[in-house]
């Protein structure tokens, strides 16, 4: 989806703003305040999180950045994060690009949208996501 990629790129360009808002939760990205996230809103939310992972702000993510994670993000076991990184690094070049992040966003959205109504509600969003 072109809107998701454009949104991802915009969020990558505004990293400073994203870091300042890291503790506000996913409801901040619910633009129309319907207590659900559309694909665009979810793309904004995930892009915000991915910007936080780009510790050196170069627009790509190394495996070490992906695993290290800032304190504001939920903790997961390092081995689980390494496996996720390898799974999402589709071209196996050792870095995670904006295009690969966009594919991950779309896949996450489809996985979370259990009732397939093109919205992710509070009940569909896992507590540790």
N, CA, C and O atoms as CSV, one atom per row, in Angstrom:
chain,resi,resn,atom,element,x,y,z
A,1,UNK,N,N,0.842,-1.168,0.000
A,1,UNK,CA,C,0.000,0.000,0.000
A,1,UNK,C,C,0.892,1.237,0.000
A,1,UNK,O,O,1.751,1.392,0.868
A,2,UNK,N,N,0.684,2.111,-0.975
A,2,UNK,CA,C,1.529,3.283,-1.128
A,2,UNK,C,C,1.440,4.218,0.076
A,2,UNK,O,O,2.444,4.806,0.477
A,3,UNK,N,N,0.245,4.359,0.657
A,3,UNK,CA,C,0.091,5.236,1.821
A,3,UNK,C,C,0.945,4.764,2.988
A,3,UNK,O,O,1.512,5.581,3.714
A,4,UNK,N,N,1.040,3.455,3.171
A,4,UNK,CA,C,1.840,2.926,4.273
A,4,UNK,C,C,3.307,3.251,4.060
A,4,UNK,O,O,3.989,3.657,5.001
A,5,UNK,N,N,3.810,3.080,2.836
A,5,UNK,CA,C,5.211,3.380,2.555
A,5,UNK,C,C,5.483,4.860,2.737
A,5,UNK,O,O,6.492,5.238,3.333
A,6,UNK,N,N,4.595,5.700,2.230
A,6,UNK,CA,C,4.774,7.141,2.394
A,6,UNK,C,C,4.767,7.502,3.869
A,6,UNK,O,O,5.581,8.311,4.315
A,7,UNK,N,N,3.871,6.921,4.615
A,7,UNK,CA,C,3.805,7.167,6.051
A,7,UNK,C,C,5.088,6.722,6.726
A,7,UNK,O,O,5.616,7.428,7.585
A,8,UNK,N,N,5.597,5.548,6.343
A,8,UNK,CA,C,6.840,5.042,6.918
A,8,UNK,C,C,7.971,6.015,6.665
A,8,UNK,O,O,8.735,6.333,7.577
A,9,UNK,N,N,8.086,6.485,5.450
A,9,UNK,CA,C,9.160,7.411,5.107
A,9,UNK,C,C,9.014,8.713,5.882
A,9,UNK,O,O,10.007,9.255,6.366
A,10,UNK,N,N,7.796,9.222,6.008
A,10,UNK,CA,C,7.574,10.457,6.775
A,10,UNK,C,C,7.994,10.279,8.224
A,10,UNK,O,O,8.606,11.171,8.811
A,11,UNK,N,N,7.671,9.141,8.797
A,11,UNK,CA,C,8.049,8.916,10.184
A,11,UNK,C,C,9.548,8.749,10.328
A,11,UNK,O,O,10.112,9.160,11.342
A,12,UNK,N,N,10.201,8.168,9.362
A,12,UNK,CA,C,11.653,8.050,9.421
A,12,UNK,C,C,12.288,9.434,9.386
A,12,UNK,O,O,13.307,9.671,10.034
A,13,UNK,N,N,11.694,10.336,8.639
A,13,UNK,CA,C,12.232,11.681,8.527
A,13,UNK,C,C,12.000,12.507,9.783
A,13,UNK,O,O,12.704,13.491,10.008
A,14,UNK,N,N,11.033,12.130,10.600
A,14,UNK,CA,C,10.713,12.911,11.801
A,14,UNK,C,C,11.082,12.157,13.077
A,14,UNK,O,O,10.293,12.112,14.021
A,15,UNK,N,N,12.255,11.576,13.108
A,15,UNK,CA,C,12.682,10.740,14.230
A,15,UNK,C,C,12.690,11.481,15.560
A,15,UNK,O,O,12.325,10.903,16.584
A,16,UNK,N,N,13.091,12.728,15.568
A,16,UNK,CA,C,13.143,13.474,16.820
A,16,UNK,C,C,11.788,13.593,17.477
A,16,UNK,O,O,11.663,13.418,18.689
A,17,UNK,N,N,10.775,13.887,16.689
A,17,UNK,CA,C,9.412,13.970,17.200
A,17,UNK,C,C,8.970,12.628,17.765
A,17,UNK,O,O,8.351,12.571,18.827
A,18,UNK,N,N,9.282,11.569,17.069
A,18,UNK,CA,C,8.856,10.242,17.504
A,18,UNK,C,C,9.475,9.878,18.843
A,18,UNK,O,O,8.794,9.340,19.716
A,19,UNK,N,N,10.747,10.164,19.012
A,19,UNK,CA,C,11.392,9.824,20.275
A,19,UNK,C,C,10.755,10.580,21.437
A,19,UNK,O,O,10.674,10.051,22.545
A,20,UNK,N,N,10.307,11.794,21.202
A,20,UNK,CA,C,9.716,12.595,22.268
A,20,UNK,C,C,8.356,12.069,22.704
A,20,UNK,O,O,7.913,12.372,23.812
A,21,UNK,N,N,7.672,11.278,21.850
A,21,UNK,CA,C,6.331,10.818,22.168
A,21,UNK,C,C,6.284,9.341,22.526
A,21,UNK,O,O,5.203,8.754,22.488
A,22,UNK,N,N,7.385,8.719,22.866
A,22,UNK,CA,C,7.469,7.268,22.959
A,22,UNK,C,C,6.614,6.624,24.039
A,22,UNK,O,O,6.413,5.410,23.994
A,23,UNK,N,N,6.106,7.366,24.996
A,23,UNK,CA,C,5.375,6.748,26.094
A,23,UNK,C,C,3.864,6.932,25.998
A,23,UNK,O,O,3.167,6.688,26.983
A,24,UNK,N,N,3.338,7.347,24.868
A,24,UNK,CA,C,1.929,7.706,24.776
A,24,UNK,C,C,1.018,6.581,24.324
A,24,UNK,O,O,-0.199,6.738,24.409
A,25,UNK,N,N,1.528,5.464,23.853
A,25,UNK,CA,C,0.696,4.325,23.491
A,25,UNK,C,C,0.097,4.403,22.104
A,25,UNK,O,O,0.163,5.435,21.436
A,26,UNK,N,N,-0.497,3.282,21.678
A,26,UNK,CA,C,-1.026,3.220,20.318
A,26,UNK,C,C,-2.254,4.073,20.111
A,26,UNK,O,O,-2.548,4.441,18.974
A,27,UNK,N,N,-2.994,4.406,21.176
A,27,UNK,CA,C,-4.206,5.220,21.015
A,27,UNK,C,C,-3.885,6.612,20.469
A,27,UNK,O,O,-4.755,7.260,19.888
A,28,UNK,N,N,-2.659,7.073,20.646
A,28,UNK,CA,C,-2.230,8.354,20.088
A,28,UNK,C,C,-2.384,8.359,18.566
A,28,UNK,O,O,-2.608,9.411,17.966
A,29,UNK,N,N,-2.265,7.198,17.950
A,29,UNK,CA,C,-2.299,7.096,16.496
A,29,UNK,C,C,-3.704,6.844,15.945
A,29,UNK,O,O,-3.881,6.708,14.734
A,30,UNK,N,N,-4.691,6.782,16.822
A,30,UNK,CA,C,-6.088,6.619,16.423
A,30,UNK,C,C,-6.616,7.990,16.015
A,30,UNK,O,O,-7.256,8.678,16.811
A,31,UNK,N,N,-6.347,8.379,14.785
A,31,UNK,CA,C,-6.642,9.731,14.307
A,31,UNK,C,C,-8.102,10.124,14.391
A,31,UNK,O,O,-8.406,11.266,14.734
A,32,UNK,N,N,-9.004,9.228,14.093
A,32,UNK,CA,C,-10.425,9.556,14.123
A,32,UNK,C,C,-11.089,9.186,15.453
A,32,UNK,O,O,-12.303,9.327,15.600
A,33,UNK,N,N,-10.307,8.720,16.408
A,33,UNK,CA,C,-10.772,8.428,17.775
A,33,UNK,C,C,-11.936,7.445,17.821
A,33,UNK,O,O,-12.877,7.617,18.597
A,34,UNK,N,N,-11.862,6.398,16.972
A,34,UNK,CA,C,-12.905,5.376,16.975
A,34,UNK,C,C,-12.496,4.131,17.766
A,34,UNK,O,O,-13.158,3.097,17.682
A,35,UNK,N,N,-11.418,4.229,18.524
A,35,UNK,CA,C,-10.896,3.127,19.338
A,35,UNK,C,C,-10.498,1.917,18.500
A,35,UNK,O,O,-10.584,0.774,18.949
A,36,UNK,N,N,-10.070,2.186,17.295
A,36,UNK,CA,C,-9.577,1.144,16.392
A,36,UNK,C,C,-8.549,1.779,15.463
A,36,UNK,O,O,-8.570,2.988,15.230
A,37,UNK,N,N,-7.658,0.958,14.940
A,37,UNK,CA,C,-6.638,1.447,14.015
A,37,UNK,C,C,-6.895,0.902,12.618
A,37,UNK,O,O,-7.051,-0.304,12.431
A,38,UNK,N,N,-6.938,1.797,11.644
A,38,UNK,CA,C,-6.980,1.397,10.240
A,38,UNK,C,C,-5.554,1.002,9.831
A,38,UNK,O,O,-4.626,1.133,10.629
A,39,UNK,N,N,-5.376,0.529,8.619
A,39,UNK,CA,C,-4.042,0.168,8.149
A,39,UNK,C,C,-3.117,1.387,8.153
A,39,UNK,O,O,-1.938,1.256,8.482
A,40,UNK,N,N,-3.622,2.557,7.798
A,40,UNK,CA,C,-2.789,3.765,7.793
A,40,UNK,C,C,-2.408,4.152,9.223
A,40,UNK,O,O,-1.248,4.456,9.500
A,41,UNK,N,N,-3.389,4.139,10.128
A,41,UNK,CA,C,-3.098,4.471,11.532
A,41,UNK,C,C,-2.136,3.452,12.132
A,41,UNK,O,O,-1.206,3.824,12.849
A,42,UNK,N,N,-2.350,2.184,11.848
A,42,UNK,CA,C,-1.454,1.143,12.341
A,42,UNK,C,C,-0.058,1.317,11.738
A,42,UNK,O,O,0.946,1.127,12.424
A,43,UNK,N,N,0.001,1.678,10.461
A,43,UNK,CA,C,1.294,1.953,9.828
A,43,UNK,C,C,2.024,3.092,10.520
A,43,UNK,O,O,3.239,3.033,10.707
A,44,UNK,N,N,1.290,4.124,10.898
A,44,UNK,CA,C,1.902,5.228,11.640
A,44,UNK,C,C,2.441,4.753,12.986
A,44,UNK,O,O,3.552,5.107,13.382
A,45,UNK,N,N,1.651,3.959,13.675
A,45,UNK,CA,C,2.047,3.431,14.991
A,45,UNK,C,C,3.307,2.587,14.889
A,45,UNK,O,O,4.260,2.793,15.640
A,46,UNK,N,N,3.314,1.633,13.959
A,46,UNK,CA,C,4.474,0.751,13.828
A,46,UNK,C,C,5.700,1.519,13.320
A,46,UNK,O,O,6.821,1.258,13.757
A,47,UNK,N,N,5.489,2.456,12.409
A,47,UNK,CA,C,6.609,3.263,11.918
A,47,UNK,C,C,7.252,4.032,13.060
A,47,UNK,O,O,8.476,4.130,13.148
A,48,UNK,N,N,6.424,4.567,13.919
A,48,UNK,CA,C,6.913,5.258,15.110
A,48,UNK,C,C,7.808,4.335,15.932
A,48,UNK,O,O,8.889,4.733,16.365
A,49,UNK,N,N,7.355,3.108,16.143
A,49,UNK,CA,C,8.144,2.150,16.911
A,49,UNK,C,C,9.442,1.805,16.194
A,49,UNK,O,O,10.495,1.700,16.822
A,50,UNK,N,N,9.365,1.630,14.884
A,50,UNK,CA,C,10.561,1.242,14.143
A,50,UNK,C,C,11.600,2.358,14.128
A,50,UNK,O,O,12.800,2.087,14.127
A,51,UNK,N,N,11.149,3.606,14.115
A,51,UNK,CA,C,12.093,4.722,14.181
A,51,UNK,C,C,12.878,4.643,15.483
A,51,UNK,O,O,14.078,4.917,15.507
A,52,UNK,N,N,12.208,4.271,16.557
A,52,UNK,CA,C,12.899,4.142,17.846
A,52,UNK,C,C,13.998,3.085,17.806
A,52,UNK,O,O,14.983,3.179,18.540
A,53,UNK,N,N,13.831,2.089,16.957
A,53,UNK,CA,C,14.841,1.034,16.849
A,53,UNK,C,C,16.082,1.493,16.089
A,53,UNK,O,O,17.159,0.923,16.268
A,54,UNK,N,N,15.951,2.494,15.263
A,54,UNK,CA,C,17.064,2.986,14.444
A,54,UNK,C,C,17.953,3.887,15.298
A,54,UNK,O,O,17.894,5.112,15.202
A,55,UNK,N,N,18.763,3.267,16.121
A,55,UNK,CA,C,19.525,3.986,17.140
A,55,UNK,C,C,20.481,5.025,16.559
A,55,UNK,O,O,20.705,6.066,17.177
A,56,UNK,N,N,21.050,4.759,15.374
A,56,UNK,CA,C,21.968,5.736,14.776
A,56,UNK,C,C,21.271,6.612,13.724
A,56,UNK,O,O,21.924,7.411,13.053
A,57,UNK,N,N,19.957,6.462,13.583
A,57,UNK,CA,C,19.113,7.287,12.701
A,57,UNK,C,C,19.613,7.328,11.256
A,57,UNK,O,O,19.605,8.381,10.619
A,58,UNK,N,N,20.048,6.168,10.745
A,58,UNK,CA,C,20.514,6.111,9.354
A,58,UNK,C,C,19.444,5.608,8.391
A,58,UNK,O,O,19.710,5.471,7.197
A,59,UNK,N,N,18.245,5.332,8.883
A,59,UNK,CA,C,17.150,4.921,8.021
A,59,UNK,C,C,17.087,3.432,7.736
A,59,UNK,O,O,16.193,2.978,7.022
A,60,UNK,N,N,18.008,2.673,8.275
A,60,UNK,CA,C,17.974,1.210,8.169
A,60,UNK,C,C,18.259,0.645,9.556
A,60,UNK,O,O,18.778,1.336,10.432
A,61,UNK,N,N,17.914,-0.607,9.732
A,61,UNK,CA,C,18.080,-1.233,11.032
A,61,UNK,C,C,19.026,-2.418,10.912
A,61,UNK,O,O,18.851,-3.292,10.062
A,62,UNK,N,N,20.018,-2.430,11.770
A,62,UNK,CA,C,20.888,-3.603,11.859
A,62,UNK,C,C,20.254,-4.570,12.855
A,62,UNK,O,O,19.350,-4.207,13.608
A,63,UNK,N,N,20.738,-5.789,12.844
A,63,UNK,CA,C,20.211,-6.761,13.790
A,63,UNK,C,C,20.489,-6.319,15.227
A,63,UNK,O,O,19.643,-6.499,16.103
A,64,UNK,N,N,21.659,-5.747,15.475
A,64,UNK,CA,C,21.971,-5.317,16.845
A,64,UNK,C,C,21.039,-4.198,17.301
A,64,UNK,O,O,20.657,-4.169,18.471
A,65,UNK,N,N,20.657,-3.270,16.408
A,65,UNK,CA,C,19.693,-2.229,16.770
A,65,UNK,C,C,18.328,-2.847,17.064
A,65,UNK,O,O,17.653,-2.461,18.019
A,66,UNK,N,N,17.935,-3.798,16.241
A,66,UNK,CA,C,16.638,-4.446,16.392
A,66,UNK,C,C,16.543,-5.190,17.721
A,66,UNK,O,O,15.492,-5.198,18.362
A,67,UNK,N,N,17.635,-5.806,18.127
A,67,UNK,CA,C,17.645,-6.600,19.359
A,67,UNK,C,C,17.839,-5.724,20.589
A,67,UNK,O,O,17.241,-5.990,21.632
A,68,UNK,N,N,18.660,-4.690,20.488
A,68,UNK,CA,C,18.969,-3.864,21.663
A,68,UNK,C,C,17.728,-3.173,22.221
A,68,UNK,O,O,17.489,-3.251,23.426
A,69,UNK,N,N,16.945,-2.513,21.406
A,69,UNK,CA,C,15.704,-1.850,21.775
A,69,UNK,C,C,15.861,-0.785,22.862
A,69,UNK,O,O,16.548,-1.011,23.858
A,70,UNK,N,N,15.241,0.346,22.676
A,70,UNK,CA,C,15.238,1.366,23.722
A,70,UNK,C,C,14.380,0.914,24.909
A,70,UNK,O,O,13.545,0.020,24.773
A,71,UNK,N,N,14.586,1.520,26.035
A,71,UNK,CA,C,13.859,1.158,27.252
A,71,UNK,C,C,12.352,1.344,27.116
A,71,UNK,O,O,11.586,0.681,27.815
A,72,UNK,N,N,11.917,2.232,26.232
A,72,UNK,CA,C,10.487,2.506,26.081
A,72,UNK,C,C,9.738,1.378,25.373
A,72,UNK,O,O,8.507,1.366,25.378
A,73,UNK,N,N,10.448,0.438,24.769
A,73,UNK,CA,C,9.790,-0.649,24.043
A,73,UNK,C,C,9.656,-1.877,24.922
A,73,UNK,O,O,10.422,-2.079,25.863
A,74,UNK,N,N,8.674,-2.684,24.597
A,74,UNK,CA,C,8.446,-3.921,25.339
A,74,UNK,C,C,9.656,-4.839,25.184
A,74,UNK,O,O,10.259,-4.910,24.113
A,75,UNK,N,N,9.996,-5.523,26.239
A,75,UNK,CA,C,11.135,-6.435,26.215
A,75,UNK,C,C,10.720,-7.789,25.668
A,75,UNK,O,O,9.654,-8.311,25.993
A,76,UNK,N,N,11.569,-8.336,24.847
A,76,UNK,CA,C,11.425,-9.708,24.375
A,76,UNK,C,C,12.797,-10.345,24.454
A,76,UNK,O,O,13.810,-9.647,24.480
A,77,UNK,N,N,12.832,-11.642,24.493
A,77,UNK,CA,C,14.104,-12.342,24.571
A,77,UNK,C,C,14.927,-12.074,23.319
A,77,UNK,O,O,14.404,-12.060,22.205
A,78,UNK,N,N,16.232,-11.862,23.523
A,78,UNK,CA,C,17.131,-11.523,22.418
A,78,UNK,C,C,17.091,-12.565,21.307
A,78,UNK,O,O,17.093,-12.207,20.130
A,79,UNK,N,N,17.056,-13.839,21.658
A,79,UNK,CA,C,17.024,-14.879,20.616
A,79,UNK,C,C,15.738,-14.815,19.796
A,79,UNK,O,O,15.760,-15.051,18.588
A,80,UNK,N,N,14.626,-14.499,20.441
A,80,UNK,CA,C,13.360,-14.344,19.718
A,80,UNK,C,C,13.434,-13.161,18.748
A,80,UNK,O,O,12.944,-13.238,17.621
A,81,UNK,N,N,14.053,-12.070,19.201
A,81,UNK,CA,C,14.182,-10.888,18.354
A,81,UNK,C,C,15.130,-11.151,17.184
A,81,UNK,O,O,14.883,-10.688,16.070
A,82,UNK,N,N,16.199,-11.881,17.427
A,82,UNK,CA,C,17.115,-12.239,16.330
A,82,UNK,C,C,16.391,-13.080,15.277
A,82,UNK,O,O,16.570,-12.869,14.078
A,83,UNK,N,N,15.585,-14.022,15.725
A,83,UNK,CA,C,14.831,-14.872,14.797
A,83,UNK,C,C,13.824,-14.039,14.003
A,83,UNK,O,O,13.665,-14.244,12.800
A,84,UNK,N,N,13.148,-13.107,14.665
A,84,UNK,CA,C,12.192,-12.238,13.976
A,84,UNK,C,C,12.918,-11.387,12.947
A,84,UNK,O,O,12.434,-11.227,11.826
A,85,UNK,N,N,14.075,-10.839,13.312
A,85,UNK,CA,C,14.849,-10.023,12.378
A,85,UNK,C,C,15.218,-10.841,11.139
A,85,UNK,O,O,15.059,-10.367,10.015
A,86,UNK,N,N,15.699,-12.042,11.334
A,86,UNK,CA,C,16.074,-12.893,10.197
A,86,UNK,C,C,14.868,-13.203,9.316
A,86,UNK,O,O,14.980,-13.234,8.091
A,87,UNK,N,N,13.732,-13.427,9.933
A,87,UNK,CA,C,12.508,-13.716,9.181
A,87,UNK,C,C,12.067,-12.498,8.370
A,87,UNK,O,O,11.602,-12.650,7.241
A,88,UNK,N,N,12.203,-11.303,8.922
A,88,UNK,CA,C,11.759,-10.088,8.249
A,88,UNK,C,C,12.786,-9.528,7.274
A,88,UNK,O,O,12.431,-8.740,6.397
A,89,UNK,N,N,14.062,-9.920,7.409
A,89,UNK,CA,C,15.099,-9.478,6.466
A,89,UNK,C,C,14.990,-10.345,5.214
A,89,UNK,O,O,15.761,-11.284,5.017
A,90,UNK,N,N,14.018,-10.009,4.379
A,90,UNK,CA,C,13.649,-10.861,3.240
A,90,UNK,C,C,14.781,-11.082,2.251
A,90,UNK,O,O,14.909,-12.177,1.703
A,91,UNK,N,N,15.607,-10.068,2.010
A,91,UNK,CA,C,16.687,-10.243,1.041
A,91,UNK,C,C,17.982,-10.733,1.679
A,91,UNK,O,O,19.003,-10.863,1.004
A,92,UNK,N,N,17.938,-11.001,2.969
A,92,UNK,CA,C,19.064,-11.600,3.713
A,92,UNK,C,C,20.363,-10.812,3.575
A,92,UNK,O,O,21.445,-11.390,3.478
A,93,UNK,N,N,20.239,-9.460,3.567
A,93,UNK,CA,C,21.443,-8.636,3.459
A,93,UNK,C,C,21.959,-8.144,4.813
A,93,UNK,O,O,22.924,-7.382,4.872
A,94,UNK,N,N,21.316,-8.581,5.896
A,94,UNK,CA,C,21.782,-8.222,7.230
A,94,UNK,C,C,21.266,-6.904,7.759
A,94,UNK,O,O,21.586,-6.521,8.884
A,95,UNK,N,N,20.471,-6.201,6.966
A,95,UNK,CA,C,19.836,-4.964,7.426
A,95,UNK,C,C,18.362,-5.032,7.078
A,95,UNK,O,O,17.944,-5.769,6.186
A,96,UNK,N,N,17.599,-4.255,7.795
A,96,UNK,CA,C,16.159,-4.202,7.604
A,96,UNK,C,C,15.833,-2.847,7.019
A,96,UNK,O,O,16.091,-1.823,7.652
A,97,UNK,N,N,15.274,-2.819,5.827
A,97,UNK,CA,C,15.008,-1.578,5.100
A,97,UNK,C,C,13.577,-1.098,5.329
A,97,UNK,O,O,12.758,-1.801,5.922
A,98,UNK,N,N,13.291,0.116,4.846
A,98,UNK,CA,C,11.935,0.662,4.937
A,98,UNK,C,C,10.945,-0.209,4.160
A,98,UNK,O,O,9.806,-0.386,4.592
A,99,UNK,N,N,11.370,-0.750,3.026
A,99,UNK,CA,C,10.484,-1.625,2.240
A,99,UNK,C,C,10.168,-2.902,3.017
A,99,UNK,O,O,9.033,-3.379,2.996
A,100,UNK,N,N,11.165,-3.451,3.699
A,100,UNK,CA,C,10.929,-4.651,4.510
A,100,UNK,C,C,10.054,-4.317,5.709
A,100,UNK,O,O,9.235,-5.136,6.126
A,101,UNK,N,N,10.220,-3.124,6.267
A,101,UNK,CA,C,9.368,-2.686,7.379
A,101,UNK,C,C,7.925,-2.549,6.915
A,101,UNK,O,O,7.002,-2.913,7.642
A,102,UNK,N,N,7.726,-2.024,5.707
A,102,UNK,CA,C,6.370,-1.890,5.179
A,102,UNK,C,C,5.710,-3.260,5.042
A,102,UNK,O,O,4.536,-3.413,5.381
A,103,UNK,N,N,6.445,-4.256,4.549
A,103,UNK,CA,C,5.887,-5.603,4.442
A,103,UNK,C,C,5.533,-6.156,5.819
A,103,UNK,O,O,4.513,-6.825,5.985
A,104,UNK,N,N,6.383,-5.874,6.801
A,104,UNK,CA,C,6.120,-6.338,8.163
A,104,UNK,C,C,4.862,-5.677,8.730
A,104,UNK,O,O,4.067,-6.330,9.406
A,105,UNK,N,N,4.683,-4.391,8.457
A,105,UNK,CA,C,3.502,-3.671,8.929
A,105,UNK,C,C,2.238,-4.298,8.343
A,105,UNK,O,O,1.275,-4.554,9.066
A,106,UNK,N,N,2.244,-4.541,7.047
A,106,UNK,CA,C,1.077,-5.148,6.401
A,106,UNK,C,C,0.791,-6.538,6.962
A,106,UNK,O,O,-0.361,-6.890,7.213
A,107,UNK,N,N,1.845,-7.322,7.156
A,107,UNK,CA,C,1.672,-8.665,7.707
A,107,UNK,C,C,1.146,-8.634,9.127
A,107,UNK,O,O,0.262,-9.413,9.483
A,108,UNK,N,N,1.690,-7.729,9.950
A,108,UNK,CA,C,1.197,-7.578,11.323
A,108,UNK,C,C,-0.274,-7.185,11.336
A,108,UNK,O,O,-1.059,-7.712,12.124
A,109,UNK,N,N,-0.639,-6.260,10.463
A,109,UNK,CA,C,-2.035,-5.809,10.421
A,109,UNK,C,C,-2.964,-6.969,10.073
A,109,UNK,O,O,-3.976,-7.179,10.742
A,110,UNK,N,N,-2.623,-7.714,9.037
A,110,UNK,CA,C,-3.470,-8.857,8.650
A,110,UNK,C,C,-3.575,-9.871,9.785
A,110,UNK,O,O,-4.645,-10.428,10.026
A,111,UNK,N,N,-2.474,-10.108,10.476
A,111,UNK,CA,C,-2.455,-11.074,11.582
A,111,UNK,C,C,-3.312,-10.591,12.749
A,111,UNK,O,O,-4.040,-11.381,13.350
A,112,UNK,N,N,-3.233,-9.314,13.072
A,112,UNK,CA,C,-3.968,-8.774,14.215
A,112,UNK,C,C,-5.455,-8.571,13.936
A,112,UNK,O,O,-6.267,-8.654,14.858
A,113,UNK,N,N,-5.822,-8.310,12.701
A,113,UNK,CA,C,-7.214,-8.051,12.342
A,113,UNK,C,C,-7.971,-9.377,12.268
A,113,UNK,O,O,-8.271,-9.874,11.182
A,114,UNK,N,N,-8.273,-9.937,13.430
A,114,UNK,CA,C,-8.871,-11.278,13.527
A,114,UNK,C,C,-10.227,-11.388,12.836
A,114,UNK,O,O,-10.530,-12.413,12.225
A,115,UNK,N,N,-11.051,-10.333,12.930
A,115,UNK,CA,C,-12.372,-10.409,12.313
A,115,UNK,C,C,-12.379,-9.911,10.858
A,115,UNK,O,O,-13.428,-9.884,10.215
A,116,UNK,N,N,-11.215,-9.522,10.351
A,116,UNK,CA,C,-11.027,-9.118,8.944
A,116,UNK,C,C,-11.939,-7.966,8.517
A,116,UNK,O,O,-12.423,-7.928,7.386
A,117,UNK,N,N,-12.166,-7.023,9.447
A,117,UNK,CA,C,-12.989,-5.859,9.125
A,117,UNK,C,C,-12.144,-4.637,8.756
A,117,UNK,O,O,-12.662,-3.525,8.653
A,118,UNK,N,N,-10.847,-4.853,8.558
A,118,UNK,CA,C,-9.897,-3.813,8.167
A,118,UNK,C,C,-9.683,-2.767,9.257
A,118,UNK,O,O,-9.321,-1.626,8.971
A,119,UNK,N,N,-9.908,-3.164,10.505
A,119,UNK,CA,C,-9.634,-2.341,11.678
A,119,UNK,C,C,-9.079,-3.230,12.772
A,119,UNK,O,O,-9.463,-4.394,12.895
A,120,UNK,N,N,-8.177,-2.681,13.565
A,120,UNK,CA,C,-7.688,-3.398,14.744
A,120,UNK,C,C,-8.245,-2.692,15.960
A,120,UNK,O,O,-7.973,-1.513,16.189
A,121,UNK,N,N,-9.024,-3.416,16.733
A,121,UNK,CA,C,-9.667,-2.848,17.914
A,121,UNK,C,C,-8.819,-3.123,19.156
A,121,UNK,O,O,-7.830,-3.854,19.105
A,122,UNK,N,N,-9.224,-2.530,20.252
A,122,UNK,CA,C,-8.541,-2.734,21.525
A,122,UNK,C,C,-8.491,-4.217,21.880
A,122,UNK,O,O,-7.478,-4.706,22.380
A,123,UNK,N,N,-9.565,-4.917,21.626
A,123,UNK,CA,C,-9.608,-6.356,21.975
A,123,UNK,C,C,-8.715,-7.200,21.064
A,123,UNK,O,O,-8.267,-8.273,21.469
A,124,UNK,N,N,-8.452,-6.738,19.857
A,124,UNK,CA,C,-7.577,-7.469,18.946
A,124,UNK,C,C,-6.093,-7.180,19.195
A,124,UNK,O,O,-5.236,-7.995,18.852
A,125,UNK,N,N,-5.796,-6.037,19.783
A,125,UNK,CA,C,-4.396,-5.638,20.006
A,125,UNK,C,C,-3.855,-6.355,21.245
A,125,UNK,O,O,-4.388,-6.178,22.340
A,126,UNK,N,N,-2.807,-7.158,21.085
A,126,UNK,CA,C,-2.222,-7.833,22.250
A,126,UNK,C,C,-1.653,-6.823,23.252
A,126,UNK,O,O,-1.263,-5.718,22.874
A,127,UNK,N,N,-1.612,-7.201,24.497
A,127,UNK,CA,C,-1.085,-6.316,25.541
A,127,UNK,C,C,0.379,-6.008,25.326
A,127,UNK,O,O,0.820,-4.887,25.583
A,128,UNK,N,N,1.131,-6.971,24.865
A,128,UNK,CA,C,2.575,-6.769,24.673
A,128,UNK,C,C,2.910,-6.732,23.188
A,128,UNK,O,O,3.522,-7.652,22.645
A,129,UNK,N,N,2.499,-5.662,22.558
A,129,UNK,CA,C,2.779,-5.536,21.126
A,129,UNK,C,C,3.476,-4.232,20.861
A,129,UNK,O,O,3.802,-3.928,19.714
